[in-house]
């Protein structure tokens, strides 16, 4: 059971790592925030900021 749970966590984390565009990361962060998965949401938003520090686009809709 622990292996299955670990695999699920890895898959969810890989979604964050595989999203490459600002829009994808923003959407992923919003999706996690709506599900009250705030750590995952923060990770997605942090990655967006790190990958696109000079973006003039807002990170909200």
C-alpha distance matrix in Angstrom:
0.0 3.8 5.4 5.2 6.3 8.6 9.9 10.8 12.6 14.3 15.5 16.9 18.5 20.0 21.7 23.6 24.6 25.7 28.0 31.4 34.0 35.0 34.7 31.1 30.1 32.0 30.5 27.0 27.8 29.4 26.5 24.1 26.8 27.3 23.6 24.2 21.9 24.7 23.2 22.3 25.8 27.5 26.0 27.3 30.6 30.9 30.4 33.0 35.4 34.9 35.3 38.2 40.0 43.3 42.2 44.6 42.3 40.8 37.1 37.2 38.4
3.8 0.0 3.8 5.4 5.1 6.0 8.5 9.9 10.6 12.2 14.2 15.4 16.4 18.2 20.3 21.7 22.5 24.0 26.4 29.6 32.4 33.2 33.3 29.8 28.4 30.4 29.3 25.7 26.2 28.2 25.6 22.9 25.5 26.5 22.9 23.0 20.4 22.8 20.9 20.2 23.8 25.2 23.5 25.1 28.4 28.3 27.8 30.7 32.9 32.2 32.8 35.8 37.4 40.9 40.1 42.6 40.5 39.0 35.3 35.7 37.3
5.4 3.8 0.0 3.8 5.5 5.0 6.1 8.7 9.9 10.4 12.2 14.3 15.2 16.2 18.6 20.4 20.7 21.9 24.6 27.8 30.7 32.0 32.1 28.5 27.3 29.8 28.6 25.0 26.0 28.1 25.5 23.1 26.1 27.1 23.7 24.2 21.3 23.7 21.6 20.4 24.0 25.4 23.2 24.5 28.1 27.9 26.9 29.8 32.2 31.2 31.5 34.6 36.5 39.9 39.1 41.8 39.7 38.6 34.9 35.6 37.0
5.2 5.4 3.8 0.0 3.8 5.4 5.1 6.3 8.7 9.9 10.6 12.5 14.3 15.2 16.9 19.2 19.9 20.8 23.2 26.5 29.3 30.5 30.3 26.6 25.7 28.0 26.4 22.9 24.2 26.0 23.0 20.9 24.1 24.7 21.3 22.2 19.6 22.4 20.8 19.2 22.5 24.5 22.5 23.4 27.0 27.4 26.3 28.8 31.5 30.9 31.0 33.9 35.9 39.1 38.0 40.5 38.2 37.0 33.3 33.7 34.8
6.3 5.1 5.5 3.8 0.0 3.8 5.4 5.1 6.3 8.7 9.9 10.7 12.4 14.2 15.7 17.4 18.6 20.0 22.0 25.4 28.0 28.8 28.6 25.1 23.8 25.8 24.5 20.8 21.6 23.4 20.7 18.2 21.0 21.9 18.4 19.0 16.3 19.0 17.4 16.1 19.6 21.4 19.8 20.9 24.4 24.7 24.1 26.7 29.1 28.7 29.2 31.9 33.7 37.0 35.9 38.3 36.0 34.6 30.8 31.1 32.5
8.6 6.0 5.0 5.4 3.8 0.0 3.8 5.4 5.1 6.2 8.6 10.0 10.5 12.2 14.5 15.8 16.4 18.1 20.5 23.6 26.5 27.4 27.7 24.2 22.7 25.1 24.2 20.4 21.2 23.5 21.1 18.5 21.5 22.9 19.7 20.0 16.8 18.9 16.7 15.4 19.1 20.4 18.2 19.6 23.1 23.0 22.1 25.0 27.3 26.5 26.9 30.0 31.7 35.1 34.3 36.9 34.9 33.7 30.0 30.8 32.4
9.9 8.5 6.1 5.1 5.4 3.8 0.0 3.8 5.4 5.1 6.1 8.6 9.8 10.4 12.6 14.7 15.1 16.0 18.6 21.8 24.8 26.2 26.2 22.5 21.6 24.2 23.0 19.4 20.8 23.1 20.4 18.4 21.7 22.9 19.9 20.8 17.6 20.0 18.0 15.9 19.3 21.0 18.6 19.3 23.0 23.2 21.8 24.4 27.1 26.3 26.2 29.2 31.3 34.5 33.5 36.2 34.1 33.1 29.5 30.3 31.7
10.8 9.9 8.7 6.3 5.1 5.4 3.8 0.0 3.8 5.4 5.1 6.2 8.6 9.8 10.9 13.2 14.4 15.3 17.2 20.8 23.3 24.4 24.0 20.4 19.5 21.7 20.2 16.6 18.0 19.9 17.1 15.1 18.5 19.3 16.3 17.5 14.5 17.3 15.8 13.5 16.7 18.9 16.9 17.4 21.0 21.7 20.6 22.9 25.7 25.4 25.3 28.0 30.1 33.3 31.9 34.3 31.9 30.7 27.1 27.5 28.7
12.6 10.6 9.9 8.7 6.3 5.1 5.4 3.8 0.0 3.8 5.5 5.2 6.1 8.5 10.1 11.2 12.6 14.3 16.1 19.4 22.0 22.7 22.8 19.4 17.8 20.0 19.1 15.3 16.1 18.4 16.1 13.6 16.7 18.2 15.3 15.8 12.4 14.6 12.6 10.7 14.2 15.8 13.8 14.8 18.3 18.6 17.9 20.4 22.9 22.5 22.9 25.6 27.5 30.7 29.7 32.2 30.0 28.7 25.0 25.7 27.3
14.3 12.2 10.4 9.9 8.7 6.2 5.1 5.4 3.8 0.0 3.8 5.5 5.1 6.0 8.7 10.1 10.3 11.9 14.4 17.5 20.5 21.7 22.1 18.6 17.2 20.0 19.4 15.7 16.8 19.6 17.5 15.4 18.6 20.4 17.9 18.5 15.0 16.7 14.3 12.0 15.4 16.7 13.9 14.7 18.4 18.3 16.8 19.5 22.2 21.2 21.2 24.3 26.3 29.6 28.7 31.5 29.5 28.7 25.1 26.3 28.0
15.5 14.2 12.2 10.6 9.9 8.6 6.1 5.1 5.5 3.8 0.0 3.8 5.4 5.0 6.5 9.1 9.8 10.3 12.6 16.0 18.8 20.3 20.2 16.5 15.8 18.5 17.3 13.8 15.7 18.1 15.7 14.2 17.8 19.1 16.8 18.2 14.9 17.1 15.3 12.3 15.1 17.2 14.6 14.3 18.1 18.8 17.0 19.1 22.2 21.6 21.1 23.9 26.3 29.3 28.0 30.6 28.3 27.6 24.1 25.0 26.2
16.9 15.4 14.3 12.5 10.7 10.0 8.6 6.2 5.2 5.5 3.8 0.0 3.8 5.4 5.3 7.1 9.2 10.2 11.5 15.0 17.3 18.2 17.9 14.4 13.3 15.6 14.4 10.7 12.3 14.6 12.2 10.5 14.1 15.5 13.3 14.5 11.3 13.4 12.0 8.8 11.5 13.8 11.7 11.4 15.1 16.1 14.8 16.8 19.8 19.7 19.5 22.0 24.2 27.2 25.7 28.1 25.7 24.7 21.0 21.7 23.0
18.5 16.4 15.2 14.3 12.4 10.5 9.8 8.6 6.1 5.1 5.4 3.8 0.0 3.8 5.3 5.4 6.6 8.8 10.4 13.5 16.1 16.9 17.5 14.2 12.4 15.1 14.8 11.1 12.1 15.1 13.6 11.5 14.7 16.9 15.1 15.6 12.0 13.1 10.8 7.9 10.8 12.2 9.3 9.6 13.4 13.6 12.1 14.6 17.3 16.8 16.9 19.7 21.7 24.9 23.9 26.5 24.6 23.7 20.1 21.4 23.3
20.0 18.2 16.2 15.2 14.2 12.2 10.4 9.8 8.5 6.0 5.0 5.4 3.8 0.0 3.8 5.3 4.9 5.9 8.5 11.5 14.6 16.2 16.8 13.3 12.2 15.5 15.1 11.8 13.6 16.6 15.1 13.8 17.2 19.1 17.6 18.6 15.2 16.4 14.3 11.0 13.3 14.7 11.5 11.0 14.7 14.9 12.6 14.8 17.8 17.0 16.2 19.1 21.7 24.6 23.6 26.4 24.5 24.1 20.8 22.4 24.0
21.7 20.3 18.6 16.9 15.7 14.5 12.6 10.9 10.1 8.7 6.5 5.3 5.3 3.8 0.0 3.8 5.5 5.2 6.3 9.9 12.4 13.8 13.8 10.1 9.5 12.5 11.6 8.4 10.9 13.6 11.9 11.3 14.8 16.4 15.3 16.8 13.8 15.1 13.8 10.1 11.6 13.6 11.0 9.4 13.0 14.2 12.0 13.3 16.7 16.6 15.6 17.9 20.7 23.4 21.8 24.3 22.0 21.6 18.3 19.4 20.7
23.6 21.7 20.4 19.2 17.4 15.8 14.7 13.2 11.2 10.1 9.1 7.1 5.4 5.3 3.8 0.0 3.8 5.6 5.6 8.6 10.9 11.6 12.3 9.1 7.2 10.4 10.6 7.4 8.8 12.1 11.4 10.4 13.3 15.7 15.1 15.9 12.7 13.1 11.5 8.0 9.1 10.5 7.6 5.9 9.6 10.4 8.3 10.0 13.2 13.1 12.5 14.9 17.3 20.2 18.9 21.6 19.5 19.0 15.6 17.2 19.1
24.6 22.5 20.7 19.9 18.6 16.4 15.1 14.4 12.6 10.3 9.8 9.2 6.6 4.9 5.5 3.8 0.0 3.8 5.6 7.6 10.8 12.4 13.8 10.8 9.2 12.9 13.5 10.8 12.2 15.6 15.1 14.2 17.0 19.4 18.9 19.5 16.2 16.3 14.2 11.1 12.4 13.0 9.5 8.4 11.7 11.5 8.5 10.6 13.6 12.4 11.4 14.5 17.0 20.0 19.1 22.2 20.6 20.7 17.7 19.8 21.8
25.7 24.0 21.9 20.8 20.0 18.1 16.0 15.3 14.3 11.9 10.3 10.2 8.8 5.9 5.2 5.6 3.8 0.0 3.8 6.1 9.4 11.9 12.7 9.5 9.3 13.0 13.1 10.8 13.2 16.2 15.4 15.3 18.3 20.2 19.8 21.1 18.1 18.6 17.0 13.6 14.4 15.6 12.6 10.5 13.6 14.1 10.8 11.9 15.3 14.5 12.6 15.2 18.3 20.7 19.4 22.4 20.6 21.0 18.3 20.2 21.6
28.0 26.4 24.6 23.2 22.0 20.5 18.6 17.2 16.1 14.4 12.6 11.5 10.4 8.5 6.3 5.6 5.6 3.8 0.0 3.8 6.2 8.3 8.9 5.7 5.9 9.5 9.7 8.2 10.7 13.4 13.1 13.6 16.3 18.1 18.3 19.7 17.1 17.4 16.4 12.9 12.7 14.1 11.6 8.7 11.2 12.4 9.3 9.3 13.0 13.0 10.9 12.7 16.0 18.2 16.4 19.1 17.0 17.4 14.8 16.6 17.9
31.4 29.6 27.8 26.5 25.4 23.6 21.8 20.8 19.4 17.5 16.0 15.0 13.5 11.5 9.9 8.6 7.6 6.1 3.8 0.0 3.8 6.7 8.5 6.7 6.9 10.3 11.4 10.8 12.7 15.4 15.8 16.5 18.7 20.7 21.4 22.5 20.0 19.7 18.6 15.5 14.9 15.5 13.1 10.2 11.7 12.5 9.0 8.3 11.6 11.3 8.4 10.0 13.6 15.4 13.9 16.9 15.3 16.4 14.4 16.8 18.3
34.0 32.4 30.7 29.3 28.0 26.5 24.8 23.3 22.0 20.5 18.8 17.3 16.1 14.6 12.4 10.9 10.8 9.4 6.2 3.8 0.0 3.8 5.3 5.2 6.2 8.5 9.9 10.6 12.3 14.3 15.3 16.6 18.3 20.1 21.4 22.5 20.6 20.1 19.6 16.6 15.2 15.9 14.3 10.9 11.4 12.8 10.0 7.7 10.9 11.6 8.6 8.8 12.5 13.5 11.3 13.9 12.0 13.4 11.9 14.2 15.4
35.0 33.2 32.0 30.5 28.8 27.4 26.2 24.4 22.7 21.7 20.3 18.2 16.9 16.2 13.8 11.6 12.4 11.9 8.3 6.7 3.8 0.0 3.8 5.5 5.2 6.0 8.5 9.8 10.5 12.2 14.1 15.4 16.3 18.3 20.1 20.8 19.3 18.2 18.1 15.6 13.5 13.8 13.0 9.6 8.9 10.8 8.9 5.6 8.4 10.2 8.1 7.1 10.3 11.3 8.6 10.9 8.7 9.8 8.2 10.9 12.5
34.7 33.3 32.1 30.3 28.6 27.7 26.2 24.0 22.8 22.1 20.2 17.9 17.5 16.8 13.8 12.3 13.8 12.7 8.9 8.5 5.3 3.8 0.0 3.8 5.5 5.1 6.1 8.5 9.8 10.5 12.1 14.2 15.2 16.5 18.5 19.8 18.7 18.2 18.7 16.0 13.6 14.8 14.5 10.7 10.4 13.2 11.7 8.6 11.5 13.8 11.8 10.8 13.8 14.4 11.2 12.5 9.5 10.0 8.3 9.6 10.2
31.1 29.8 28.5 26.6 25.1 24.2 22.5 20.4 19.4 18.6 16.5 14.4 14.2 13.3 10.1 9.1 10.8 9.5 5.7 6.7 5.2 5.5 3.8 0.0 3.8 5.4 5.1 6.1 8.5 9.9 10.4 12.3 14.1 15.4 16.7 18.3 16.8 16.8 17.0 13.8 12.1 13.8 12.9 9.1 10.2 12.8 10.8 8.9 12.4 14.0 12.1 12.3 15.4 16.8 14.1 15.9 13.0 13.1 10.7 11.9 12.5
30.1 28.4 27.3 25.7 23.8 22.7 21.6 19.5 17.8 17.2 15.8 13.3 12.4 12.2 9.5 7.2 9.2 9.3 5.9 6.9 6.2 5.2 5.5 3.8 0.0 3.8 5.5 5.0 6.1 8.6 9.8 10.6 12.1 14.2 15.4 16.3 14.5 13.9 13.8 10.8 9.0 10.3 9.2 5.5 6.5 9.1 7.4 5.9 9.4 11.1 10.0 10.5 13.2 15.3 13.0 15.1 12.6 12.1 9.1 10.9 12.6
32.0 30.4 29.8 28.0 25.8 25.1 24.2 21.7 20.0 20.0 18.5 15.6 15.1 15.5 12.5 10.4 12.9 13.0 9.5 10.3 8.5 6.0 5.1 5.4 3.8 0.0 3.8 5.4 5.1 6.2 8.6 10.0 10.5 12.3 14.4 15.2 14.1 13.2 14.1 11.7 8.8 10.1 10.5 7.0 6.3 9.8 9.5 7.1 9.8 12.6 12.0 11.4 13.5 15.1 12.4 13.6 10.6 9.3 6.0 7.2 9.0
30.5 29.3 28.6 26.4 24.5 24.2 23.0 20.2 19.1 19.4 17.3 14.4 14.8 15.1 11.6 10.6 13.5 13.1 9.7 11.4 9.9 8.5 6.1 5.1 5.5 3.8 0.0 3.8 5.4 5.1 6.1 8.7 9.8 10.6 12.5 14.2 13.5 13.6 14.8 12.0 9.5 12.0 12.3 8.8 9.4 12.9 12.4 10.5 13.5 16.0 15.1 14.9 17.2 18.7 15.7 16.7 13.3 12.1 9.0 8.7 9.1
27.0 25.7 25.0 22.9 20.8 20.4 19.4 16.6 15.3 15.7 13.8 10.7 11.1 11.8 8.4 7.4 10.8 10.8 8.2 10.8 10.6 9.8 8.5 6.1 5.0 5.4 3.8 0.0 3.8 5.4 5.0 6.2 8.6 10.0 10.8 12.4 10.8 11.3 12.0 8.7 7.0 10.0 9.7 6.5 8.4 11.6 10.9 10.2 13.4 15.3 14.7 15.4 17.7 19.9 17.4 18.9 15.9 14.6 11.1 11.4 12.4
27.8 26.2 26.0 24.2 21.6 21.2 20.8 18.0 16.1 16.8 15.7 12.3 12.1 13.6 10.9 8.8 12.2 13.2 10.7 12.7 12.3 10.5 9.8 8.5 6.1 5.1 5.4 3.8 0.0 3.8 5.4 5.2 6.1 8.6 10.0 10.4 9.0 8.4 9.5 7.1 4.1 6.7 7.7 5.1 5.9 9.3 9.9 9.3 11.7 14.0 14.4 14.8 16.4 18.7 16.6 17.9 15.1 13.1 9.3 9.6 11.6
29.4 28.2 28.1 26.0 23.4 23.5 23.1 19.9 18.4 19.6 18.1 14.6 15.1 16.6 13.6 12.1 15.6 16.2 13.4 15.4 14.3 12.2 10.5 9.9 8.6 6.2 5.1 5.4 3.8 0.0 3.8 5.5 5.0 6.1 8.6 9.6 9.7 9.5 11.7 9.8 6.6 9.5 11.2 8.9 8.8 12.5 13.4 12.2 14.4 17.1 17.4 17.2 18.7 20.5 17.9 18.5 15.3 12.8 9.3 8.1 9.2
26.5 25.6 25.5 23.0 20.7 21.1 20.4 17.1 16.1 17.5 15.7 12.2 13.6 15.1 11.9 11.4 15.1 15.4 13.1 15.8 15.3 14.1 12.1 10.4 9.8 8.6 6.1 5.0 5.4 3.8 0.0 3.8 5.5 5.3 6.5 8.8 8.6 9.9 12.0 9.5 7.6 11.2 12.2 10.0 11.3 14.7 15.0 14.4 17.0 19.3 19.3 19.6 21.5 23.5 20.9 21.7 18.5 16.3 12.9 11.7 12.1
24.1 22.9 23.1 20.9 18.2 18.5 18.4 15.1 13.6 15.4 14.2 10.5 11.5 13.8 11.3 10.4 14.2 15.3 13.6 16.5 16.6 15.4 14.2 12.3 10.6 10.0 8.7 6.2 5.2 5.5 3.8 0.0 3.8 5.4 5.1 6.2 5.0 6.5 8.4 6.2 5.0 8.7 9.8 8.8 10.4 13.2 14.0 14.3 16.6 18.5 19.1 19.9 21.4 23.9 21.8 22.9 20.0 17.7 14.0 13.4 14.6
26.8 25.5 26.1 24.1 21.0 21.5 21.7 18.5 16.7 18.6 17.8 14.1 14.7 17.2 14.8 13.3 17.0 18.3 16.3 18.7 18.3 16.3 15.2 14.1 12.1 10.5 9.8 8.6 6.1 5.0 5.5 3.8 0.0 3.8 5.3 4.8 5.5 5.4 8.6 7.9 5.4 8.3 10.8 10.1 10.4 13.3 15.0 14.9 16.5 19.0 20.0 20.3 21.3 23.6 21.5 22.2 19.3 16.5 12.9 11.8 13.2
27.3 26.5 27.1 24.7 21.9 22.9 22.9 19.3 18.2 20.4 19.1 15.5 16.9 19.1 16.4 15.7 19.4 20.2 18.1 20.7 20.1 18.3 16.5 15.4 14.2 12.3 10.6 10.0 8.6 6.1 5.3 5.4 3.8 0.0 3.8 5.3 7.5 8.6 12.0 11.0 9.0 12.1 14.4 13.3 13.7 16.9 18.2 17.8 19.7 22.3 23.0 23.0 24.3 26.3 23.8 24.1 21.0 18.1 14.8 12.8 13.2
23.6 22.9 23.7 21.3 18.4 19.7 19.9 16.3 15.3 17.9 16.8 13.3 15.1 17.6 15.3 15.1 18.9 19.8 18.3 21.4 21.4 20.1 18.5 16.7 15.4 14.4 12.5 10.8 10.0 8.6 6.5 5.1 5.3 3.8 0.0 3.8 5.4 8.1 11.0 10.0 9.3 12.6 14.3 13.8 15.1 17.8 18.9 19.2 21.3 23.4 24.1 24.8 26.1 28.5 26.2 27.0 23.9 21.2 17.7 16.2 16.8
24.2 23.0 24.2 22.2 19.0 20.0 20.8 17.5 15.8 18.5 18.2 14.5 15.6 18.6 16.8 15.9 19.5 21.1 19.7 22.5 22.5 20.8 19.8 18.3 16.3 15.2 14.2 12.4 10.4 9.6 8.8 6.2 4.8 5.3 3.8 0.0 3.8 5.4 8.7 9.1 8.4 10.9 13.2 13.5 14.3 16.6 18.4 19.0 20.5 22.6 23.9 24.6 25.4 27.9 26.0 26.8 24.1 21.1 17.6 16.4 17.6
21.9 20.4 21.3 19.6 16.3 16.8 17.6 14.5 12.4 15.0 14.9 11.3 12.0 15.2 13.8 12.7 16.2 18.1 17.1 20.0 20.6 19.3 18.7 16.8 14.5 14.1 13.5 10.8 9.0 9.7 8.6 5.0 5.5 7.5 5.4 3.8 0.0 3.8 5.7 5.6 6.3 8.8 10.2 11.0 12.5 14.4 15.8 17.0 18.7 20.2 21.5 22.7 23.6 26.5 24.9 26.2 23.6 21.1 17.3 16.8 18.5
24.7 22.8 23.7 22.4 19.0 18.9 20.0 17.3 14.6 16.7 17.1 13.4 13.1 16.4 15.1 13.1 16.3 18.6 17.4 19.7 20.1 18.2 18.2 16.8 13.9 13.2 13.6 11.3 8.4 9.5 9.9 6.5 5.4 8.6 8.1 5.4 3.8 0.0 3.8 5.4 4.9 6.0 8.5 9.8 10.4 11.9 14.0 15.2 16.2 17.9 19.7 20.7 21.1 24.1 22.7 23.9 21.7 19.0 15.4 15.2 17.5
23.2 20.9 21.6 20.8 17.4 16.7 18.0 15.8 12.6 14.3 15.3 12.0 10.8 14.3 13.8 11.5 14.2 17.0 16.4 18.6 19.6 18.1 18.7 17.0 13.8 14.1 14.8 12.0 9.5 11.7 12.0 8.4 8.6 12.0 11.0 8.7 5.7 3.8 0.0 3.8 5.4 5.2 6.2 8.8 10.0 10.4 12.3 14.3 15.3 16.2 18.2 19.8 20.2 23.5 22.6 24.3 22.5 20.2 16.6 17.2 19.9
22.3 20.2 20.4 19.2 16.1 15.4 15.9 13.5 10.7 12.0 12.3 8.8 7.9 11.0 10.1 8.0 11.1 13.6 12.9 15.5 16.6 15.6 16.0 13.8 10.8 11.7 12.0 8.7 7.1 9.8 9.5 6.2 7.9 11.0 10.0 9.1 5.6 5.4 3.8 0.0 3.8 5.4 5.0 6.3 8.7 9.8 10.6 12.5 14.4 15.2 16.5 18.2 19.3 22.5 21.3 23.2 21.1 19.1 15.4 16.1 18.4
25.8 23.8 24.0 22.5 19.6 19.1 19.3 16.7 14.2 15.4 15.1 11.5 10.8 13.3 11.6 9.1 12.4 14.4 12.7 14.9 15.2 13.5 13.6 12.1 9.0 8.8 9.5 7.0 4.1 6.6 7.6 5.0 5.4 9.0 9.3 8.4 6.3 4.9 5.4 3.8 0.0 3.8 5.4 5.2 6.3 8.5 10.0 10.8 12.5 14.2 15.5 16.4 17.4 20.3 18.7 20.2 17.9 15.7 11.9 12.4 14.8
27.5 25.2 25.4 24.5 21.4 20.4 21.0 18.9 15.8 16.7 17.2 13.8 12.2 14.7 13.6 10.5 13.0 15.6 14.1 15.5 15.9 13.8 14.8 13.8 10.3 10.1 12.0 10.0 6.7 9.5 11.2 8.7 8.3 12.1 12.6 10.9 8.8 6.0 5.2 5.4 3.8 0.0 3.8 5.4 5.1 5.9 8.5 9.8 10.4 12.0 14.0 15.1 15.4 18.5 17.5 19.2 17.5 15.3 11.8 13.1 16.2
26.0 23.5 23.2 22.5 19.8 18.2 18.6 16.9 13.8 13.9 14.6 11.7 9.3 11.5 11.0 7.6 9.5 12.6 11.6 13.1 14.3 13.0 14.5 12.9 9.2 10.5 12.3 9.7 7.7 11.2 12.2 9.8 10.8 14.4 14.3 13.2 10.2 8.5 6.2 5.0 5.4 3.8 0.0 3.8 5.5 5.1 6.1 8.6 9.9 10.4 12.1 14.0 14.8 18.2 17.5 19.8 18.3 16.8 13.3 15.2 18.1
27.3 25.1 24.5 23.4 20.9 19.6 19.3 17.4 14.8 14.7 14.3 11.4 9.6 11.0 9.4 5.9 8.4 10.5 8.7 10.2 10.9 9.6 10.7 9.1 5.5 7.0 8.8 6.5 5.1 8.9 10.0 8.8 10.1 13.3 13.8 13.5 11.0 9.8 8.8 6.3 5.2 5.4 3.8 0.0 3.8 5.5 5.2 6.3 8.8 9.9 10.6 12.1 13.6 16.6 15.3 17.5 15.6 14.3 10.8 12.7 15.3
30.6 28.4 28.1 27.0 24.4 23.1 23.0 21.0 18.3 18.4 18.1 15.1 13.4 14.7 13.0 9.6 11.7 13.6 11.2 11.7 11.4 8.9 10.4 10.2 6.5 6.3 9.4 8.4 5.9 8.8 11.3 10.4 10.4 13.7 15.1 14.3 12.5 10.4 10.0 8.7 6.3 5.1 5.5 3.8 0.0 3.8 5.4 5.0 6.3 8.6 9.9 10.4 11.2 14.0 12.7 14.6 12.9 11.3 7.9 10.2 13.4
30.9 28.3 27.9 27.4 24.7 23.0 23.2 21.7 18.6 18.3 18.8 16.1 13.6 14.9 14.2 10.4 11.5 14.1 12.4 12.5 12.8 10.8 13.2 12.8 9.1 9.8 12.9 11.6 9.3 12.5 14.7 13.2 13.3 16.9 17.8 16.6 14.4 11.9 10.4 9.8 8.5 5.9 5.1 5.5 3.8 0.0 3.8 5.4 5.1 6.1 8.5 9.8 9.9 13.4 13.1 15.5 14.6 13.5 10.7 13.5 16.9
30.4 27.8 26.9 26.3 24.1 22.1 21.8 20.6 17.9 16.8 17.0 14.8 12.1 12.6 12.0 8.3 8.5 10.8 9.3 9.0 10.0 8.9 11.7 10.8 7.4 9.5 12.4 10.9 9.9 13.4 15.0 14.0 15.0 18.2 18.9 18.4 15.8 14.0 12.3 10.6 10.0 8.5 6.1 5.2 5.4 3.8 0.0 3.8 5.4 5.0 6.0 8.3 9.6 13.0 12.6 15.6 14.7 14.4 11.7 14.7 17.7
33.0 30.7 29.8 28.8 26.7 25.0 24.4 22.9 20.4 19.5 19.1 16.8 14.6 14.8 13.3 10.0 10.6 11.9 9.3 8.3 7.7 5.6 8.6 8.9 5.9 7.1 10.5 10.2 9.3 12.2 14.4 14.3 14.9 17.8 19.2 19.0 17.0 15.2 14.3 12.5 10.8 9.8 8.6 6.3 5.0 5.4 3.8 0.0 3.8 5.5 5.2 5.8 7.8 10.5 9.3 12.1 11.0 10.9 8.6 11.9 14.7
35.4 32.9 32.2 31.5 29.1 27.3 27.1 25.7 22.9 22.2 22.2 19.8 17.3 17.8 16.7 13.2 13.6 15.3 13.0 11.6 10.9 8.4 11.5 12.4 9.4 9.8 13.5 13.4 11.7 14.4 17.0 16.6 16.5 19.7 21.3 20.5 18.7 16.2 15.3 14.4 12.5 10.4 9.9 8.8 6.3 5.1 5.4 3.8 0.0 3.8 5.6 5.2 5.0 8.3 8.2 10.9 10.7 10.6 9.0 12.6 15.9
34.9 32.2 31.2 30.9 28.7 26.5 26.3 25.4 22.5 21.2 21.6 19.7 16.8 17.0 16.6 13.1 12.4 14.5 13.0 11.3 11.6 10.2 13.8 14.0 11.1 12.6 16.0 15.3 14.0 17.1 19.3 18.5 19.0 22.3 23.4 22.6 20.2 17.9 16.2 15.2 14.2 12.0 10.4 9.9 8.6 6.1 5.0 5.5 3.8 0.0 3.8 5.6 5.6 9.3 10.2 13.5 13.8 14.2 12.7 16.3 19.5
35.3 32.8 31.5 31.0 29.2 26.9 26.2 25.3 22.9 21.2 21.1 19.5 16.9 16.2 15.6 12.5 11.4 12.6 10.9 8.4 8.6 8.1 11.8 12.1 10.0 12.0 15.1 14.7 14.4 17.4 19.3 19.1 20.0 23.0 24.1 23.9 21.5 19.7 18.2 16.5 15.5 14.0 12.1 10.6 9.9 8.5 6.0 5.2 5.6 3.8 0.0 3.8 6.1 8.9 9.2 12.9 13.0 14.2 12.9 16.5 19.2
38.2 35.8 34.6 33.9 31.9 30.0 29.2 28.0 25.6 24.3 23.9 22.0 19.7 19.1 17.9 14.9 14.5 15.2 12.7 10.0 8.8 7.1 10.8 12.3 10.5 11.4 14.9 15.4 14.8 17.2 19.6 19.9 20.3 23.0 24.8 24.6 22.7 20.7 19.8 18.2 16.4 15.1 14.0 12.1 10.4 9.8 8.3 5.8 5.2 5.6 3.8 0.0 3.8 5.6 5.4 9.1 9.6 11.3 10.8 14.5 17.1
40.0 37.4 36.5 35.9 33.7 31.7 31.3 30.1 27.5 26.3 26.3 24.2 21.7 21.7 20.7 17.3 17.0 18.3 16.0 13.6 12.5 10.3 13.8 15.4 13.2 13.5 17.2 17.7 16.4 18.7 21.5 21.4 21.3 24.3 26.1 25.4 23.6 21.1 20.2 19.3 17.4 15.4 14.8 13.6 11.2 9.9 9.6 7.8 5.0 5.6 6.1 3.8 0.0 3.8 5.7 8.8 10.3 11.5 11.5 15.3 18.3
43.3 40.9 39.9 39.1 37.0 35.1 34.5 33.3 30.7 29.6 29.3 27.2 24.9 24.6 23.4 20.2 20.0 20.7 18.2 15.4 13.5 11.3 14.4 16.8 15.3 15.1 18.7 19.9 18.7 20.5 23.5 23.9 23.6 26.3 28.5 27.9 26.5 24.1 23.5 22.5 20.3 18.5 18.2 16.6 14.0 13.4 13.0 10.5 8.3 9.3 8.9 5.6 3.8 0.0 3.8 6.4 9.0 11.1 12.3 15.8 18.4
42.2 40.1 39.1 38.0 35.9 34.3 33.5 31.9 29.7 28.7 28.0 25.7 23.9 23.6 21.8 18.9 19.1 19.4 16.4 13.9 11.3 8.6 11.2 14.1 13.0 12.4 15.7 17.4 16.6 17.9 20.9 21.8 21.5 23.8 26.2 26.0 24.9 22.7 22.6 21.3 18.7 17.5 17.5 15.3 12.7 13.1 12.6 9.3 8.2 10.2 9.2 5.4 5.7 3.8 0.0 3.8 5.4 8.0 9.4 12.8 15.0
44.6 42.6 41.8 40.5 38.3 36.9 36.2 34.3 32.2 31.5 30.6 28.1 26.5 26.4 24.3 21.6 22.2 22.4 19.1 16.9 13.9 10.9 12.5 15.9 15.1 13.6 16.7 18.9 17.9 18.5 21.7 22.9 22.2 24.1 27.0 26.8 26.2 23.9 24.3 23.2 20.2 19.2 19.8 17.5 14.6 15.5 15.6 12.1 10.9 13.5 12.9 9.1 8.8 6.4 3.8 0.0 3.8 6.5 9.3 12.0 13.8
42.3 40.5 39.7 38.2 36.0 34.9 34.1 31.9 30.0 29.5 28.3 25.7 24.6 24.5 22.0 19.5 20.6 20.6 17.0 15.3 12.0 8.7 9.5 13.0 12.6 10.6 13.3 15.9 15.1 15.3 18.5 20.0 19.3 21.0 23.9 24.1 23.6 21.7 22.5 21.1 17.9 17.5 18.3 15.6 12.9 14.6 14.7 11.0 10.7 13.8 13.0 9.6 10.3 9.0 5.4 3.8 0.0 3.8 6.5 8.8 10.2
40.8 39.0 38.6 37.0 34.6 33.7 33.1 30.7 28.7 28.7 27.6 24.7 23.7 24.1 21.6 19.0 20.7 21.0 17.4 16.4 13.4 9.8 10.0 13.1 12.1 9.3 12.1 14.6 13.1 12.8 16.3 17.7 16.5 18.1 21.2 21.1 21.1 19.0 20.2 19.1 15.7 15.3 16.8 14.3 11.3 13.5 14.4 10.9 10.6 14.2 14.2 11.3 11.5 11.1 8.0 6.5 3.8 0.0 3.8 5.6 7.8
37.1 35.3 34.9 33.3 30.8 30.0 29.5 27.1 25.0 25.1 24.1 21.0 20.1 20.8 18.3 15.6 17.7 18.3 14.8 14.4 11.9 8.2 8.3 10.7 9.1 6.0 9.0 11.1 9.3 9.3 12.9 14.0 12.9 14.8 17.7 17.6 17.3 15.4 16.6 15.4 11.9 11.8 13.3 10.8 7.9 10.7 11.7 8.6 9.0 12.7 12.9 10.8 11.5 12.3 9.4 9.3 6.5 3.8 0.0 3.8 7.1
37.2 35.7 35.6 33.7 31.1 30.8 30.3 27.5 25.7 26.3 25.0 21.7 21.4 22.4 19.4 17.2 19.8 20.2 16.6 16.8 14.2 10.9 9.6 11.9 10.9 7.2 8.7 11.4 9.6 8.1 11.7 13.4 11.8 12.8 16.2 16.4 16.8 15.2 17.2 16.1 12.4 13.1 15.2 12.7 10.2 13.5 14.7 11.9 12.6 16.3 16.5 14.5 15.3 15.8 12.8 12.0 8.8 5.6 3.8 0.0 3.8
38.4 37.3 37.0 34.8 32.5 32.4 31.7 28.7 27.3 28.0 26.2 23.0 23.3 24.0 20.7 19.1 21.8 21.6 17.9 18.3 15.4 12.5 10.2 12.5 12.6 9.0 9.1 12.4 11.6 9.2 12.1 14.6 13.2 13.2 16.8 17.6 18.5 17.5 19.9 18.4 14.8 16.2 18.1 15.3 13.4 16.9 17.7 14.7 15.9 19.5 19.2 17.1 18.3 18.4 15.0 13.8 10.2 7.8 7.1 3.8 0.0
